[in-house]
Amino acid sequence: MCKHIFNAQVSIRAPCCKRWFDCAECHAEAEDHMLGKTTEMVFVCKKCKKAFRKDMSNYEESDEFCPHCDNHYVIDAKTPQAVIGVEGEDARVDARMLKDDRVQQDPTRSIFSRDFSDRVG
């Protein structure tokens, strides 16, 4: 499990030591040598567990998917956006600040209390 890349979809084989890592930072933490550079990368999809190679010199948008299971392994990073809001600004979101203008009912009056004072006879 990679702590540097959230939801890593592939593991990468390091060309220098032939070991599998989730990212280059994981290689730097585990090994005492620099990561070797190459144009052909070897990946293992974490969904279907199958290995595949990609030539990075002519990498295209269609190369962002696993050739075996079509898992999209290049996921755009999501950065949190700061949002400033005023509490109670929109009544559809927070209706606690609305005043209830309905007529208050008399709690002593009910359908079971009979008041015949207004009847004649």
C-alpha positions in Angstrom: 0.0 0.0 0.0 1.5 3.3 -1.1 1.4 6.2 1.3 2.5 8.7 -1.3 -0.1 8.1 -4.0 -3.7 7.8 -2.9 -5.4 4.8 -4.6 -2.5 3.6 -6.7 -3.8 1.4 -9.4 -0.5 -0.2 -10.6 2.9 -1.3 -9.3 6.0 -0.3 -11.1 9.1 -2.5 -11.6 12.3 -0.6 -10.9 14.7 -1.1 -13.8 17.8 -0.8 -11.5 17.0 -3.5 -8.9 14.1 -5.4 -10.6 11.9 -5.0 -7.6 8.2 -3.9 -7.5 7.2 -0.5 -6.0 4.0 1.5 -6.0 5.9 4.8 -6.8 9.3 6.3 -7.1 9.1 7.7 -3.5 8.6 4.1 -2.2 11.7 3.1 -4.0 13.7 5.9 -2.6 12.6 5.0 1.0 13.4 1.3 0.6 16.6 1.3 -1.4 20.0 3.0 -1.0 20.5 3.7 -4.7 19.0 6.1 -7.2 16.1 4.9 -9.4 17.3 3.9 -12.9 15.9 5.7 -15.8 14.4 3.9 -18.8 11.9 4.6 -21.6 10.1 1.2 -21.3 8.2 0.8 -18.0 6.9 -2.5 -16.7 3.6 -2.3 -14.7 1.4 -4.7 -12.8 -2.3 -3.8 -12.7 -3.7 -4.1 -9.1 -7.1 -5.0 -10.4 -6.4 -8.0 -12.7 -2.9 -8.8 -11.3 -1.4 -9.0 -14.8 1.9 -7.4 -16.0 2.3 -5.2 -19.1 4.9 -3.0 -20.7 4.5 0.6 -21.9 6.9 2.6 -24.1 7.1 6.0 -22.4 8.7 7.7 -25.4 5.4 7.7 -27.4 2.9 7.6 -24.5 -0.7 8.5 -25.5 -4.0 9.0 -23.7 -5.1 5.5 -24.7 -2.0 4.1 -22.8 -3.6 5.2 -19.5 -5.7 1.9 -19.4 -4.6 -1.7 -18.5 -4.5 -3.7 -21.8 -6.0 -6.7 -20.0 -9.0 -5.4 -18.0 -9.3 -1.7 -19.2 -8.7 -0.4 -15.6 -7.9 3.3 -15.8 -4.7 3.4 -13.8 -3.8 7.1 -14.4 -6.2 8.9 -12.1 -6.2 12.7 -11.9 -5.1 14.1 -8.5 -7.8 15.9 -6.6 -6.7 18.9 -4.6 -9.0 20.3 -1.9 -10.5 23.6 -2.7 -11.0 26.2 0.0 -14.5 27.4 0.3 -15.8 30.4 2.2 -19.4 30.6 3.1 -21.8 32.6 5.3 -23.9 30.6 7.6 -27.6 31.0 7.0 -27.1 32.6 3.6 -29.3 30.2 1.7 -32.6 28.9 3.2 -32.6 25.8 1.0 -29.3 24.7 2.6 -29.9 25.7 6.3 -33.5 26.4 7.3 -32.8 26.8 11.0 -32.6 30.6 10.7 -36.1 31.0 9.2 -38.8 32.5 11.4 -42.0 30.5 11.6 -44.8 33.0 10.9 -47.7 30.5 11.1 -50.5 31.2 13.6 -49.9 29.5 16.9 -52.7 27.2 18.0 -54.3 27.5 21.4 -53.1 24.4 23.3 -56.2 24.3 25.5 -58.6 24.0 22.6 -59.1 20.6 21.0 -61.7 18.7 19.1 -62.8 17.0 22.4 -63.5 20.2 24.3 -67.1 21.3 23.6 -67.9 24.9 23.9 -71.6 25.6 23.4 -71.6 29.3 24.4 -72.1 30.5 20.9 -75.2 28.4 20.2 -78.6 29.9 20.6 -81.4 28.0 22.3 
